[in-house]
């Protein structure tokens, strides 16, 4: 009986310790889905190879944008920034800044997203999941 109780207690400790990790993994997976399948961030933030496929070695590291509007748009960016954890944006914005940007379309200093970046107005849980995923990228 004592062995059964010790085994059960050990199991509870393991579950209690892994729940936050598993919760974070689920958050990152949701962020990955939102980034790659819904918002399709890689379309602008990942360069392509000569064959037109995404360069997986440069995933979300920023890219030169190919399309330009037929008529000039003020503030149009020709390059997209690196949005991985190694970019300078993370140093300045932190996770909270990225999340707020996706919720309000305003950067931490209050400036608007420059075109062609969409002015997202996401729910906090979605923005937090995206920030967690992007922060997990090397």
Rosetta constraint file for C-alpha pairs under 8 A:
AtomPair CA 1 CA 5 HARMONIC 6.35 0.50
AtomPair CA 2 CA 6 HARMONIC 6.21 0.50
AtomPair CA 3 CA 7 HARMONIC 6.03 0.50
AtomPair CA 4 CA 8 HARMONIC 6.06 0.50
AtomPair CA 5 CA 9 HARMONIC 6.04 0.50
AtomPair CA 6 CA 10 HARMONIC 6.05 0.50
AtomPair CA 7 CA 11 HARMONIC 6.16 0.50
AtomPair CA 8 CA 12 HARMONIC 6.29 0.50
AtomPair CA 9 CA 13 HARMONIC 6.29 0.50
AtomPair CA 10 CA 14 HARMONIC 6.25 0.50
AtomPair CA 11 CA 15 HARMONIC 6.19 0.50
AtomPair CA 12 CA 16 HARMONIC 5.99 0.50
AtomPair CA 13 CA 17 HARMONIC 6.04 0.50
AtomPair CA 14 CA 18 HARMONIC 6.11 0.50
AtomPair CA 15 CA 19 HARMONIC 5.95 0.50
AtomPair CA 16 CA 20 HARMONIC 7.83 0.50
AtomPair CA 17 CA 21 HARMONIC 7.70 0.50
AtomPair CA 18 CA 22 HARMONIC 5.98 0.50
AtomPair CA 19 CA 23 HARMONIC 5.88 0.50
AtomPair CA 20 CA 24 HARMONIC 6.07 0.50
AtomPair CA 21 CA 25 HARMONIC 6.17 0.50
AtomPair CA 22 CA 26 HARMONIC 6.18 0.50
AtomPair CA 23 CA 27 HARMONIC 6.24 0.50
AtomPair CA 24 CA 28 HARMONIC 6.15 0.50
AtomPair CA 25 CA 29 HARMONIC 6.08 0.50
AtomPair CA 26 CA 30 HARMONIC 6.13 0.50
AtomPair CA 27 CA 31 HARMONIC 6.16 0.50
AtomPair CA 27 CA 129 HARMONIC 5.13 0.50
AtomPair CA 27 CA 132 HARMONIC 7.00 0.50
AtomPair CA 27 CA 133 HARMONIC 7.62 0.50
AtomPair CA 28 CA 32 HARMONIC 6.06 0.50
AtomPair CA 28 CA 129 HARMONIC 5.81 0.50
AtomPair CA 28 CA 130 HARMONIC 7.21 0.50
AtomPair CA 28 CA 132 HARMONIC 5.54 0.50
AtomPair CA 28 CA 133 HARMONIC 4.54 0.50
AtomPair CA 28 CA 136 HARMONIC 7.64 0.50
AtomPair CA 29 CA 33 HARMONIC 6.25 0.50
AtomPair CA 29 CA 129 HARMONIC 7.96 0.50
AtomPair CA 29 CA 133 HARMONIC 7.11 0.50
AtomPair CA 30 CA 34 HARMONIC 6.21 0.50
AtomPair CA 30 CA 126 HARMONIC 7.93 0.50
AtomPair CA 30 CA 129 HARMONIC 6.07 0.50
AtomPair CA 30 CA 130 HARMONIC 7.49 0.50
AtomPair CA 30 CA 133 HARMONIC 8.00 0.50
AtomPair CA 31 CA 35 HARMONIC 5.97 0.50
AtomPair CA 31 CA 126 HARMONIC 7.02 0.50
AtomPair CA 31 CA 127 HARMONIC 7.96 0.50
AtomPair CA 31 CA 128 HARMONIC 7.81 0.50
AtomPair CA 31 CA 129 HARMONIC 4.27 0.50
AtomPair CA 31 CA 130 HARMONIC 3.98 0.50
AtomPair CA 31 CA 131 HARMONIC 7.18 0.50
AtomPair CA 31 CA 132 HARMONIC 6.71 0.50
AtomPair CA 31 CA 133 HARMONIC 5.06 0.50
AtomPair CA 31 CA 134 HARMONIC 7.79 0.50
AtomPair CA 32 CA 36 HARMONIC 5.85 0.50
AtomPair CA 32 CA 37 HARMONIC 7.89 0.50
AtomPair CA 32 CA 129 HARMONIC 7.96 0.50
AtomPair CA 32 CA 130 HARMONIC 6.75 0.50
AtomPair CA 32 CA 133 HARMONIC 5.68 0.50
AtomPair CA 32 CA 134 HARMONIC 7.94 0.50
AtomPair CA 33 CA 37 HARMONIC 5.31 0.50
AtomPair CA 33 CA 38 HARMONIC 6.84 0.50
AtomPair CA 34 CA 38 HARMONIC 4.85 0.50
AtomPair CA 34 CA 39 HARMONIC 6.00 0.50
AtomPair CA 34 CA 40 HARMONIC 7.75 0.50
AtomPair CA 34 CA 126 HARMONIC 7.66 0.50
AtomPair CA 34 CA 130 HARMONIC 6.72 0.50
AtomPair CA 35 CA 39 HARMONIC 5.19 0.50
AtomPair CA 35 CA 40 HARMONIC 5.58 0.50
AtomPair CA 35 CA 41 HARMONIC 5.59 0.50
AtomPair CA 35 CA 42 HARMONIC 7.71 0.50
AtomPair CA 35 CA 130 HARMONIC 6.39 0.50
AtomPair CA 36 CA 40 HARMONIC 4.65 0.50
AtomPair CA 36 CA 41 HARMONIC 6.20 0.50
AtomPair CA 36 CA 42 HARMONIC 6.62 0.50
AtomPair CA 41 CA 45 HARMONIC 6.02 0.50
AtomPair CA 41 CA 60 HARMONIC 7.67 0.50
AtomPair CA 42 CA 46 HARMONIC 4.90 0.50
AtomPair CA 42 CA 54 HARMONIC 7.87 0.50
AtomPair CA 42 CA 59 HARMONIC 7.25 0.50
AtomPair CA 42 CA 60 HARMONIC 5.95 0.50
AtomPair CA 44 CA 62 HARMONIC 7.25 0.50
AtomPair CA 44 CA 63 HARMONIC 6.46 0.50
AtomPair CA 44 CA 64 HARMONIC 7.84 0.50
AtomPair CA 44 CA 65 HARMONIC 6.32 0.50
AtomPair CA 44 CA 80 HARMONIC 6.23 0.50
AtomPair CA 45 CA 59 HARMONIC 7.55 0.50
AtomPair CA 45 CA 60 HARMONIC 4.72 0.50
AtomPair CA 45 CA 61 HARMONIC 6.17 0.50
AtomPair CA 45 CA 62 HARMONIC 4.28 0.50
AtomPair CA 45 CA 63 HARMONIC 5.40 0.50
AtomPair CA 45 CA 80 HARMONIC 5.54 0.50
AtomPair CA 45 CA 81 HARMONIC 6.62 0.50
AtomPair CA 45 CA 82 HARMONIC 6.70 0.50
AtomPair CA 45 CA 83 HARMONIC 7.45 0.50
AtomPair CA 46 CA 54 HARMONIC 6.37 0.50
AtomPair CA 46 CA 55 HARMONIC 6.74 0.50
AtomPair CA 46 CA 56 HARMONIC 7.97 0.50
AtomPair CA 46 CA 58 HARMONIC 6.22 0.50
AtomPair CA 46 CA 59 HARMONIC 5.22 0.50
AtomPair CA 46 CA 60 HARMONIC 4.64 0.50
AtomPair CA 46 CA 61 HARMONIC 5.90 0.50
AtomPair CA 46 CA 62 HARMONIC 5.44 0.50
AtomPair CA 46 CA 63 HARMONIC 5.51 0.50
AtomPair CA 47 CA 54 HARMONIC 6.03 0.50
AtomPair CA 47 CA 55 HARMONIC 5.75 0.50
AtomPair CA 47 CA 58 HARMONIC 6.75 0.50
AtomPair CA 47 CA 59 HARMONIC 7.65 0.50
AtomPair CA 47 CA 61 HARMONIC 7.81 0.50
AtomPair CA 47 CA 62 HARMONIC 6.81 0.50
AtomPair CA 47 CA 63 HARMONIC 4.83 0.50
AtomPair CA 47 CA 64 HARMONIC 7.11 0.50
AtomPair CA 48 CA 52 HARMONIC 5.37 0.50
AtomPair CA 48 CA 53 HARMONIC 5.26 0.50
AtomPair CA 48 CA 54 HARMONIC 4.32 0.50
AtomPair CA 48 CA 55 HARMONIC 5.07 0.50
AtomPair CA 49 CA 53 HARMONIC 5.45 0.50
AtomPair CA 49 CA 54 HARMONIC 6.14 0.50
AtomPair CA 49 CA 55 HARMONIC 5.57 0.50
AtomPair CA 54 CA 59 HARMONIC 7.62 0.50
AtomPair CA 55 CA 59 HARMONIC 6.48 0.50
AtomPair CA 58 CA 62 HARMONIC 7.81 0.50
AtomPair CA 60 CA 82 HARMONIC 5.91 0.50
AtomPair CA 60 CA 83 HARMONIC 5.82 0.50
AtomPair CA 60 CA 84 HARMONIC 6.10 0.50
AtomPair CA 61 CA 81 HARMONIC 6.88 0.50
AtomPair CA 61 CA 82 HARMONIC 3.98 0.50
AtomPair CA 61 CA 83 HARMONIC 6.14 0.50
AtomPair CA 61 CA 84 HARMONIC 6.25 0.50
AtomPair CA 62 CA 79 HARMONIC 7.05 0.50
AtomPair CA 62 CA 80 HARMONIC 4.92 0.50
AtomPair CA 62 CA 81 HARMONIC 4.46 0.50
AtomPair CA 62 CA 82 HARMONIC 4.11 0.50
AtomPair CA 62 CA 83 HARMONIC 6.97 0.50
AtomPair CA 63 CA 79 HARMONIC 5.60 0.50
AtomPair CA 63 CA 80 HARMONIC 5.33 0.50
AtomPair CA 63 CA 81 HARMONIC 7.04 0.50
AtomPair CA 63 CA 82 HARMONIC 7.84 0.50
AtomPair CA 64 CA 78 HARMONIC 5.96 0.50
AtomPair CA 64 CA 79 HARMONIC 4.33 0.50
AtomPair CA 64 CA 80 HARMONIC 6.40 0.50
AtomPair CA 65 CA 77 HARMONIC 7.81 0.50
AtomPair CA 65 CA 78 HARMONIC 5.26 0.50
AtomPair CA 65 CA 79 HARMONIC 5.30 0.50
AtomPair CA 65 CA 80 HARMONIC 6.78 0.50
AtomPair CA 66 CA 78 HARMONIC 7.76 0.50
AtomPair CA 69 CA 73 HARMONIC 6.93 0.50
AtomPair CA 72 CA 76 HARMONIC 7.87 0.50
AtomPair CA 73 CA 115 HARMONIC 7.79 0.50
AtomPair CA 75 CA 114 HARMONIC 6.07 0.50
AtomPair CA 75 CA 115 HARMONIC 6.35 0.50
AtomPair CA 76 CA 114 HARMONIC 6.55 0.50
AtomPair CA 76 CA 115 HARMONIC 4.91 0.50
AtomPair CA 76 CA 116 HARMONIC 6.21 0.50
AtomPair CA 77 CA 114 HARMONIC 6.94 0.50
AtomPair CA 77 CA 115 HARMONIC 6.26 0.50
AtomPair CA 77 CA 116 HARMONIC 6.74 0.50
AtomPair CA 82 CA 87 HARMONIC 5.67 0.50
AtomPair CA 82 CA 89 HARMONIC 7.90 0.50
AtomPair CA 83 CA 87 HARMONIC 6.09 0.50
AtomPair CA 83 CA 89 HARMONIC 7.04 0.50
AtomPair CA 83 CA 90 HARMONIC 7.84 0.50
AtomPair CA 83 CA 134 HARMONIC 6.60 0.50
AtomPair CA 84 CA 90 HARMONIC 7.93 0.50
AtomPair CA 84 CA 134 HARMONIC 5.42 0.50
AtomPair CA 84 CA 135 HARMONIC 6.03 0.50
AtomPair CA 84 CA 136 HARMONIC 7.53 0.50
AtomPair CA 84 CA 137 HARMONIC 5.21 0.50
AtomPair CA 84 CA 138 HARMONIC 6.12 0.50
AtomPair CA 85 CA 90 HARMONIC 6.23 0.50
AtomPair CA 85 CA 134 HARMONIC 6.52 0.50
AtomPair CA 85 CA 135 HARMONIC 4.60 0.50
AtomPair CA 85 CA 136 HARMONIC 6.45 0.50
AtomPair CA 85 CA 137 HARMONIC 5.67 0.50
AtomPair CA 85 CA 138 HARMONIC 5.69 0.50
AtomPair CA 86 CA 90 HARMONIC 7.29 0.50
AtomPair CA 86 CA 138 HARMONIC 6.22 0.50
AtomPair CA 87 CA 91 HARMONIC 7.42 0.50
AtomPair CA 88 CA 92 HARMONIC 6.55 0.50
AtomPair CA 89 CA 93 HARMONIC 5.67 0.50
AtomPair CA 89 CA 94 HARMONIC 7.51 0.50
AtomPair CA 90 CA 94 HARMONIC 4.76 0.50
AtomPair CA 90 CA 95 HARMONIC 7.05 0.50
AtomPair CA 90 CA 98 HARMONIC 7.98 0.50
AtomPair CA 90 CA 135 HARMONIC 7.90 0.50
AtomPair CA 93 CA 97 HARMONIC 4.46 0.50
AtomPair CA 93 CA 98 HARMONIC 6.16 0.50
AtomPair CA 93 CA 107 HARMONIC 7.98 0.50
AtomPair CA 93 CA 108 HARMONIC 6.44 0.50
AtomPair CA 94 CA 98 HARMONIC 6.54 0.50
AtomPair CA 95 CA 99 HARMONIC 6.20 0.50
AtomPair CA 95 CA 128 HARMONIC 7.82 0.50
AtomPair CA 95 CA 131 HARMONIC 5.91 0.50
AtomPair CA 95 CA 132 HARMONIC 7.27 0.50
AtomPair CA 95 CA 135 HARMONIC 7.40 0.50
AtomPair CA 96 CA 100 HARMONIC 6.10 0.50
AtomPair CA 96 CA 128 HARMONIC 7.96 0.50
AtomPair CA 97 CA 101 HARMONIC 6.02 0.50
AtomPair CA 97 CA 107 HARMONIC 6.90 0.50
AtomPair CA 97 CA 108 HARMONIC 5.55 0.50
AtomPair CA 98 CA 102 HARMONIC 6.37 0.50
AtomPair CA 98 CA 107 HARMONIC 7.74 0.50
AtomPair CA 98 CA 127 HARMONIC 7.72 0.50
AtomPair CA 98 CA 131 HARMONIC 5.95 0.50
AtomPair CA 99 CA 103 HARMONIC 6.30 0.50
AtomPair CA 99 CA 124 HARMONIC 7.11 0.50
AtomPair CA 99 CA 127 HARMONIC 4.84 0.50
AtomPair CA 99 CA 128 HARMONIC 5.30 0.50
AtomPair CA 99 CA 130 HARMONIC 7.61 0.50
AtomPair CA 99 CA 131 HARMONIC 5.83 0.50
AtomPair CA 100 CA 104 HARMONIC 5.85 0.50
AtomPair CA 100 CA 105 HARMONIC 7.62 0.50
AtomPair CA 100 CA 106 HARMONIC 7.30 0.50
AtomPair CA 100 CA 107 HARMONIC 7.43 0.50
AtomPair CA 100 CA 108 HARMONIC 7.53 0.50
AtomPair CA 100 CA 124 HARMONIC 7.90 0.50
AtomPair CA 100 CA 127 HARMONIC 7.43 0.50
AtomPair CA 101 CA 105 HARMONIC 4.91 0.50
AtomPair CA 101 CA 106 HARMONIC 4.98 0.50
AtomPair CA 101 CA 107 HARMONIC 5.10 0.50
AtomPair CA 101 CA 108 HARMONIC 7.06 0.50
AtomPair CA 101 CA 120 HARMONIC 7.86 0.50
AtomPair CA 102 CA 106 HARMONIC 7.79 0.50
AtomPair CA 102 CA 119 HARMONIC 7.72 0.50
AtomPair CA 102 CA 120 HARMONIC 5.34 0.50
AtomPair CA 102 CA 121 HARMONIC 5.98 0.50
AtomPair CA 102 CA 122 HARMONIC 5.86 0.50
AtomPair CA 102 CA 127 HARMONIC 5.58 0.50
AtomPair CA 103 CA 120 HARMONIC 6.32 0.50
AtomPair CA 103 CA 121 HARMONIC 4.42 0.50
AtomPair CA 103 CA 122 HARMONIC 4.51 0.50
AtomPair CA 103 CA 123 HARMONIC 6.21 0.50
AtomPair CA 103 CA 124 HARMONIC 6.36 0.50
AtomPair CA 103 CA 127 HARMONIC 6.32 0.50
AtomPair CA 104 CA 119 HARMONIC 7.69 0.50
AtomPair CA 104 CA 120 HARMONIC 6.78 0.50
AtomPair CA 104 CA 121 HARMONIC 5.25 0.50
AtomPair CA 104 CA 122 HARMONIC 7.53 0.50
AtomPair CA 105 CA 112 HARMONIC 5.91 0.50
AtomPair CA 105 CA 113 HARMONIC 5.87 0.50
AtomPair CA 105 CA 118 HARMONIC 7.99 0.50
AtomPair CA 105 CA 119 HARMONIC 4.77 0.50
AtomPair CA 105 CA 120 HARMONIC 5.43 0.50
AtomPair CA 105 CA 121 HARMONIC 6.26 0.50
AtomPair CA 106 CA 110 HARMONIC 5.12 0.50
AtomPair CA 106 CA 111 HARMONIC 5.21 0.50
AtomPair CA 106 CA 112 HARMONIC 4.62 0.50
AtomPair CA 106 CA 113 HARMONIC 6.21 0.50
AtomPair CA 107 CA 111 HARMONIC 5.29 0.50
AtomPair CA 107 CA 112 HARMONIC 6.34 0.50
AtomPair CA 107 CA 113 HARMONIC 7.03 0.50
AtomPair CA 112 CA 119 HARMONIC 7.77 0.50
AtomPair CA 113 CA 117 HARMONIC 6.03 0.50
AtomPair CA 113 CA 118 HARMONIC 7.18 0.50
AtomPair CA 113 CA 119 HARMONIC 6.19 0.50
AtomPair CA 122 CA 126 HARMONIC 6.35 0.50
AtomPair CA 122 CA 127 HARMONIC 5.98 0.50
AtomPair CA 123 CA 127 HARMONIC 6.26 0.50
AtomPair CA 124 CA 128 HARMONIC 5.91 0.50
AtomPair CA 125 CA 129 HARMONIC 6.15 0.50
AtomPair CA 126 CA 130 HARMONIC 6.24 0.50
AtomPair CA 127 CA 131 HARMONIC 6.14 0.50
AtomPair CA 128 CA 132 HARMONIC 6.10 0.50
AtomPair CA 129 CA 133 HARMONIC 6.23 0.50
AtomPair CA 130 CA 134 HARMONIC 6.14 0.50
AtomPair CA 131 CA 135 HARMONIC 5.96 0.50
AtomPair CA 132 CA 136 HARMONIC 6.25 0.50
AtomPair CA 133 CA 137 HARMONIC 6.77 0.50
